[in-house]
Amino acid sequence: MLRFFNMFGRSSALIALDEALRATGLHPLLIPEPVKLTILQLHRKYGTAPDPEAGLAAAAQLLAYCVLEPAQFVMVNGDTAAEETEARVAAAMTTGGSLDAKLILLAFHSGVISEAMADRFDMEQDGG
């Protein structure tokens, strides 16, 4: 079945997502294809960015923040990006229904989230 999909090549959206993931320091092979496809679906359904590539870059940055260890994320993206993404995570955990919240839940339930972020998410869910 996979050969059937390879016959037509990867979609431009998947290629753009892979490039956005690389730009944040997260190798695309670390994220399973079903997770990437779900990111694209969530982005199409809930994304509000006027530029699709900018929306994918923002989604990739949030995913990288959830998957990479904090020091790795800061090394590639810088302190400012880490602070901005931390604010997005905090807002997503309080509001719940946003695209960011859905992306964090996707990372959590697919098992690609870092242990530190998963522990933090568990504490938030437990009311701590």
C-alpha positions as CSV (number, residue, x, y, z in Angstrom):
1,M,0.0,0.0,0.0
2,L,2.9,2.4,0.7
3,R,4.2,1.9,-2.8
4,F,0.9,3.2,-4.1
5,F,1.4,6.5,-2.2
6,N,5.0,6.7,-3.3
7,M,3.9,6.5,-6.9
8,F,2.5,10.0,-6.7
9,G,5.1,11.4,-4.4
10,R,4.7,13.3,-1.2
11,S,2.2,16.1,-1.0
12,S,3.5,19.6,-1.0
13,A,1.9,20.1,2.5
14,L,3.9,17.2,3.9
15,I,7.1,18.5,2.3
16,A,6.4,21.9,3.8
17,L,5.8,20.4,7.2
18,D,9.0,18.4,7.0
19,E,11.0,21.5,6.1
20,A,9.3,23.4,9.0
21,L,10.2,20.6,11.4
22,R,13.8,20.6,10.2
23,A,14.0,24.4,10.7
24,T,13.0,24.0,14.4
25,G,15.7,21.3,15.0
26,L,13.4,18.4,14.9
27,H,14.2,15.7,12.3
28,P,11.1,14.7,10.4
29,L,11.8,11.0,10.8
30,L,11.2,11.4,14.5
31,I,7.6,12.2,13.9
32,P,5.5,9.3,12.5
33,E,3.6,9.9,9.2
34,P,0.2,9.5,10.8
35,V,1.1,12.2,13.3
36,K,2.2,14.5,10.5
37,L,-1.1,13.8,8.6
38,T,-3.1,14.6,11.7
39,I,-1.1,17.9,12.1
40,L,-2.1,18.8,8.5
41,Q,-5.7,18.0,9.2
42,L,-5.8,20.0,12.4
43,H,-4.0,22.9,10.6
44,R,-6.6,22.9,7.8
45,K,-9.5,22.7,10.3
46,Y,-8.4,25.0,13.1
47,G,-5.6,27.0,11.6
48,T,-6.1,30.8,11.6
49,A,-2.8,31.9,10.0
50,P,-3.4,33.7,6.7
51,D,-0.2,32.2,5.2
52,P,-0.3,28.3,5.3
53,E,3.5,28.0,5.5
54,A,3.6,30.4,8.5
55,G,0.9,28.3,10.2
56,L,2.9,25.1,9.6
57,A,6.0,26.7,10.9
58,A,4.2,27.7,14.1
59,A,2.8,24.2,14.4
60,A,6.3,22.7,13.9
61,Q,7.8,25.1,16.5
62,L,5.2,24.0,19.1
63,L,5.7,20.4,18.3
64,A,9.5,20.8,18.5
65,Y,9.1,22.4,21.9
66,C,7.0,19.4,23.1
67,V,9.4,16.8,21.6
68,L,12.8,18.2,22.2
69,E,14.4,18.7,25.6
70,P,14.4,22.4,26.6
71,A,18.1,22.9,26.1
72,Q,18.0,21.4,22.6
73,F,15.1,23.7,21.7
74,V,16.9,26.8,23.0
75,M,20.1,25.9,21.2
76,V,18.4,25.7,17.8
77,N,15.6,28.3,18.2
78,G,16.9,30.7,20.8
79,D,15.7,32.1,24.1
80,T,13.0,34.3,22.6
81,A,11.4,31.5,20.6
82,A,11.5,29.3,23.7
83,E,9.7,32.1,25.8
84,E,7.1,32.7,23.1
85,T,6.4,29.0,22.7
86,E,6.2,28.5,26.5
87,A,3.6,31.2,26.5
88,R,1.7,29.4,23.8
89,V,1.8,26.2,25.8
90,A,0.6,27.9,29.0
91,A,-2.3,29.5,27.1
92,A,-3.2,26.2,25.4
93,M,-3.3,24.4,28.8
94,T,-5.7,27.0,30.2
95,T,-8.0,27.5,27.2
96,G,-8.1,24.0,25.9
97,G,-9.9,24.1,22.6
98,S,-7.2,25.9,20.5
99,L,-5.1,24.5,17.7
100,D,-2.1,24.6,20.0
101,A,-4.0,22.6,22.7
102,K,-4.9,20.0,20.0
103,L,-1.3,19.8,18.9
104,I,0.0,19.3,22.4
105,L,-2.6,16.5,23.0
106,L,-1.6,14.9,19.7
107,A,2.1,14.9,20.8
108,F,1.1,13.5,24.2
109,H,-1.2,10.7,22.9
110,S,1.0,9.7,20.0
111,G,4.0,9.2,22.4
112,V,6.4,11.7,20.7
113,I,6.3,14.2,23.6
114,S,9.3,14.5,25.8
115,E,9.2,13.1,29.3
116,A,9.5,16.5,30.9
117,M,6.6,17.9,28.9
118,A,4.5,14.7,29.5
119,D,5.1,15.0,33.2
120,R,4.1,18.6,33.2
121,F,1.0,17.8,31.2
122,D,0.1,15.1,33.6
123,M,0.4,17.5,36.5
124,E,-1.8,20.0,34.8
125,Q,-4.4,17.4,34.1
126,D,-4.3,16.2,37.7
127,G,-5.0,19.7,38.9
128,G,-1.5,20.3,40.2
